[in-house]
Amino acid sequence: MAVGDGVMKPIGVLYATRSGHTRRIADHIANELHERGFEAEAKNVGAEAAPLDPSHYSAAILAASVHYGQHASEMVEFVKNRRSELDKIPSAFISVTLSEAGVERPESSPQERARFAADTQRVIEKFFEETEWRPARVKAVAGALLYTKYNLLLRFVMKYMAKNAHADTDTSRDHDYTDWLTLDRFVDEFAQQLISPAAV
Ligand SMILES: Cc1cc2nc3c(=O)[nH]c(=O)nc-3n(C[C@H](O)[C@H](O)[C@H](O)COP(=O)(O)O)c2cc1C
């Protein structure tokens, strides 16, 4: 079927965010899908007037950031409440963390990389156990330190966390660790699966 011809339901890019970085990721994915000829909309699972319904979508990419070792609670609730509908459509989960930035940082030692990767996997596994949802595709994405958006106390806390994670501690500006090109490849693969499921 030709994509973007109004026959297919849109693809939902459903996200949960605290400081806005995951919204940026979701908007980027929706734009990339548009460029590939798909109808797509980015929606905040915690901020819509009416609860979001996965059955309105032909496929869904869910994205949530991690704070203090937990994915956003509104995403956990959304998936728990809507798992049966999510299971009926192609879906993927994107986990946005600072630990993934440690995995991807070229200067990380093999030991550090392994530790960061274990952290990333642990929170993802916790999310799947909590929600009992097992999407076919999962992607860990490095997030951002948005110091300029944090209040004074949070800036202090995050500088400390960043130091431990060997991330940037210059609080006078924001630091974006997302690998946007790799994210685009992920979108490509997801889109390809929708066009020809057997080929992937
Ligand atoms: C208060 C706070 C706690 C965080 N805790 C974690 C954490 O436990 N593990 C982690 O890998 N990243 C952690 N991060 C990093 C966030 O996942 C990262 O900043 C992400 O880009 C936030 O996305 P958002 O703006 O969409 O919420 C934390 C960030 C903040 C501000």
The ligand as an SDF file (V2000), in Angstrom:
LIG
                    3D

 31 33  0  0  0  0  0  0  0  0999 V2000
   16.5770   14.5410   38.1010 C   0  0  0  0  0  0  0  0  0  0  0  0
   17.1770   13.6710   37.0340 C   0  0  0  0  0  0  0  0  0  0  0  0
   17.4230   12.3340   37.3070 C   0  0  0  0  0  0  0  0  0  0  0  0
   17.9770   11.5210   36.3130 C   0  0  0  0  0  0  0  0  0  0  0  0
   18.2070   10.2070   36.6030 N   0  0  0  0  0  0  0  0  0  0  0  0
   18.7770    9.4160   35.6560 C   0  0  0  0  0  0  0  0  0  0  0  0
   19.0590    8.0420   35.9480 C   0  0  0  0  0  0  0  0  0  0  0  0
   18.7510    7.5130   37.0100 O   0  0  0  0  0  0  0  0  0  0  0  0
   19.6880    7.3180   34.9870 N   0  0  0  0  0  0  0  0  0  0  0  0
   20.0340    7.8440   33.7780 C   0  0  0  0  0  0  0  0  0  0  0  0
   20.6310    7.1620   32.9770 O   0  0  0  0  0  0  0  0  0  0  0  0
   19.7440    9.1350   33.4650 N   0  0  0  0  0  0  0  0  0  0  0  0
   19.1330    9.9190   34.3720 C   0  0  0  0  0  0  0  0  0  0  0  0
   18.8470   11.2230   34.0830 N   0  0  0  0  0  0  0  0  0  0  0  0
   19.1270   11.7410   32.7420 C   0  0  0  0  0  0  0  0  0  0  0  0
   17.8720   11.8570   31.8980 C   0  0  0  0  0  0  0  0  0  0  0  0
   17.3920   10.5920   31.5380 O   0  0  0  0  0  0  0  0  0  0  0  0
   18.2120   12.6970   30.6590 C   0  0  0  0  0  0  0  0  0  0  0  0
   18.5300   13.9860   31.1040 O   0  0  0  0  0  0  0  0  0  0  0  0
   17.0750   12.7450   29.6490 C   0  0  0  0  0  0  0  0  0  0  0  0
   17.5390   13.4150   28.4990 O   0  0  0  0  0  0  0  0  0  0  0  0
   15.8520   13.4520   30.1970 C   0  0  0  0  0  0  0  0  0  0  0  0
   14.8920   13.5160   29.1910 O   0  0  0  0  0  0  0  0  0  0  0  0
   13.5880   14.4220   29.3250 P   0  0  0  0  0  0  0  0  0  0  0  0
   14.0300   15.8480   29.2380 O   0  0  0  0  0  0  0  0  0  0  0  0
   12.7540   14.0180   28.1660 O   0  0  0  0  0  0  0  0  0  0  0  0
   12.9360   14.0640   30.6270 O   0  0  0  0  0  0  0  0  0  0  0  0
   18.2820   12.0550   35.0410 C   0  0  0  0  0  0  0  0  0  0  0  0
   18.0010   13.3990   34.7790 C   0  0  0  0  0  0  0  0  0  0  0  0
   17.4430   14.2010   35.7460 C   0  0  0  0  0  0  0  0  0  0  0  0
   17.1800   15.6410   35.4360 C   0  0  0  0  0  0  0  0  0  0  0  0
  1  2  1  0
  2  3  1  0
  2 30  2  0
  3  4  2  0
  4  5  1  0
  4 28  1  0
  5  6  2  0
  6  7  1  0
  6 13  1  0
  7  8  2  0
  7  9  1  0
  9 10  1  0
 10 11  2  0
 10 12  1  0
 12 13  2  0
 13 14  1  0
 14 15  1  0
 14 28  1  0
 15 16  1  0
 16 17  1  0
 16 18  1  0
 18 19  1  0
 18 20  1  0
 20 21  1  0
 20 22  1  0
 22 23  1  0
 23 24  1  0
 24 25  2  0
 24 26  1  0
 24 27  1  0
 28 29  2  0
 29 30  1  0
 30 31  1  0
M  END
$$$$
